[in-house]
Amino acid sequence: MEKIVQTAGRNTLGDFAPEFAHFNDDVLFGENWNNPDIDHKTRCIVTVVALMSSGITDSSLKYHLENAKNAGVTKKEIAAIITHAAFYVGWPKGWAVFYMAKEVWAEDAAPTDAKSAHAAEMVFPIGAPNDAFAQYFIGQSYLAPVSTSQVGIFNVTFEPGCRNNWHIHHADKGGGQILICVAGRGYYQEWGKDAVEMKPGDCINIPVGVKHWHGAAPDCWFSHLAVEVPGENSSNEWLEPVDESQYGSLNEAGEAGNGT
């Protein structure tokens, strides 16, 4: 292992805090990081976990993530390391570190298929197959909880051609849903109205009592955040599937046949 030489302390703080610069460059890196009792890869992993546990997610963490990658830590290894540490230091810290790690290992996660390419476009995970609600969908959907306290927020992903059935959100007071597209292209349609095309950044507010559906375009993956608006005695009424001929009439301009 080539000897580690650090000059960041003197370059940044040499005139202002020469003693701190000395400790940083000569002791922390010059002596400690060159200590052969721990191999360099292990030392990189320990440092990443230490910064993560302290909630430090600034440029210093990115520097040490890059160090870890250069030391031979693979994408699978860093994902396992962050996941394991998150159980002990806090799940939100795990999320924060994953955002930065995805950037550092981006080239190692080159998409190999359409689903992987779609996942690479967004910061939210695709999640697990949405089996609990599969009976209300045509095609495969996936569900990833983002928040399950205060306000429910879920990332819902649809494979090309996948859409949910017509349905209605009910509540005695409040309630409804908000959709925010985070990747891909899809549609939202209210009964009796034309479909609305959704692209990243588009937001749809769905009041209670409105019959509607939403899902992917026929040729594109689609993900949206589903924000559950708090309400009293909220419920969801699932209805009939979207008619095949009606869905097939969707075009890139977002037009559709009338829902009545």
N, C-alpha and C positions, 0 to 999 in steps of 0.2 A: 504494500500500500504506500503510495507516494505521500510524503509528509505534507500535512495540512498547514498552509500559511494563510493567515488572516490579517488584513490591513484595514478593514472597515472601521474599526474603532478610531484609529489615528486619522483616517481620511475624513471622518465625520466630526469627531470630538477631540482631535489632537490638541488644538489650541484651547478649547473651552474646558475640557476635563481630561487632561493627559493621564491621570492616574486610572480613571475608568477605562480609557482607551488601552492602557497597558494591560489591565486585568483581562479585558475582552480579547485582545489580539495575542498576548503572550502567555496568559495563564489558561483562560477558558479554552481557546482554540490551540494555542501553541503547545500547551502541556496536556490538558485534559483530553482533547480530541485526538491527540497523538499517542495516548496511553494504549499500549497493545493488549492490556488485560481484557478488553472487550473489542470484538471485531467491529469494523467500521459500519457494516450494515446494521448490526444490532444497536449500535450507538445511535444511528439515524432513527431507527424505529422508536427507541426509548425517548428521544428528543421530541418526535412528533406527538407521541402519547402524552408527554409532560406538558407540551404547549396546549394540546387539546383539552386536557384536564383543567388547565388554568383559564380556558375560554379565550385563548389568544388566537385570533383568526385573521391577523393582518399580514403584511408582507414577510414578517419573520417566519410565520408558519409556511408560507409558500416556498420560501427559501429552503426550509428544512424538508418539505415534501419533495422538492426538486433534488435535494441532496440524497434523500432516500431512494428516489428513482434511479439516480446515477450510481448509487451503491448496489443496485440490483434488485430492489424491491419491486415486485411485479404488480400489475393492476389487481389481480386476484388477491395477492398478499395484502396490499394496502386496504382493500375493501374488507378483508377479514379482520385486519388489525383495528380499523376504525369501528367496525361493528362490535367487536369484542369489548373495546374500551368504552363504547357508548353505554353498555349495560352498567358500568361502574361509575362513570363520570357525568352521565346525563345524555339523554337522547337528543335534545336540541343541539348539543355540542357536536354530536355525530353528524347531524344534518349539515351544520355549518362547515365542518371539515370536508365532508363529501363534495360540497359544491366546489371547493378549491381543488380537491384531489382529482375531480373529473377533468379540470382544465389541465392539470399537470400531466395526467396520463391520457390525454385526449387522443393522441395519435395511436395509442395502443388499443383504443376502443373503436377503431375504424369500422363503420357499419358493414356488415356482411350480407344483410338482407333489408327489406323495406321496414320491418318492425324495428330493427336496430337503428336504422337511419332516423326513424321517427323519434325513438327514445333519445338520440343524441341531440335533437333539436330543442329539448326542454330540460329544465332543471328538476322537474318533478318526476318521480319514478312511474313506470307504467303499472306496476303492481301485479297482483295475482288475478287469475281468471275470475270473472264476476259470476261464479257459479250460483250463488244464493239468489240471483235475479235472472238467471239464464232463461227462465221460462217467459220473461217479458221482453226478450231481445231476439231479433233476427240477426244471426251472425255472432261472432265472438267479441265480447267486451272484457275489459280489465278494470280493476278498482284498486286505488291506492289512497288510504286515508291520509290526509294532511293535518287535519285537526278534528278531534272527537270531543272536545270540551268547549264550553261557551257557545261557539257556533260550529256546526258540523261543516267541514270542507273536505271534499273528496276529488281526487283526480280520476276522471273516467276516460278511458281510452277505447276507441272503436276501431276494429279492423275495417278495411275498405268494404263498403256495402252494409256494414252493421248499423242498426238503429233500434231504438226501443219502441215499444208499442205506444199508441195513443194513451195518455194518462192525464189525471187531474190531481193537483195538490189541494187538499182541503185543510181548513183550520177555522176554529170559532173566532179567533182574533189573531192578527199578524199572519205569519206563515208565508208560503210561497218559496220560490227558489231563484237563484241568480246563477247564470252560466257565464264563464269567462273562458274563451278559447285560448289555449296555451301552445298548441302545435297542430299542424295539418289543416285540413279543410273539411267542413261539415255543414249541416243544415239544422235549422230550427223552424218549426211550422206550427201555427195555431189553427185550430179548426175553423174553416171558412175563409182562411187567408192564404196568400202565397207563401212559399217557403222563403226563409231568409238565410243567405249564405253566411257562414261564420269562418273567419280567419283569425290568426293570432292577434290578441288584443281586443277582439270584439266582445261586447258584453250584452247579455240578454236578461231582462228582468221579467220573471214569470209570476203574475199575481195568482192568488188562490182562485179556484173555480174555472180556470182556463184550460180547455182540452188542447193538448199539444203533444209533439214528439220531437226528438232530436237525435242526430246520429251522423255518421261519416258520409262523405261523398262516395259515389260508387267506385271511384278509382283512387282514393286517397285515405291514409290513416288520419285519425282525428282524435284530439284530446281536449277536454274542457274541465275546468274546475267547477264542481257543483257545490254551491254555497246554500246550505239549508237555512232559510230565514226562520228564526225562532217564532213559534206561535203556540196558541193554546189548543189542545186536542188536535194536533196536526196528524194527518194521515195521507196516504197516497192511494188513489184508485186507478188500478191498471185496467185498460180497456183493450180493444181489438188491435191486431197488428196493422201496420201501415200497408195499404194496398200496393201490391207489386207493380202494377201498371202506373200508379200515381208516383211511386218512388222512382221508377224508371224514367219518368218524364222530366226529372230534374236535369238541368243543364248548368253549364259553368256560369251562367248569368244569375243563377239562384232562382230560376222560375220553376213553378210547379202548378199542377192542376188544382182547382178549388177543392178544399177539404170537405165540403158538404156533400 
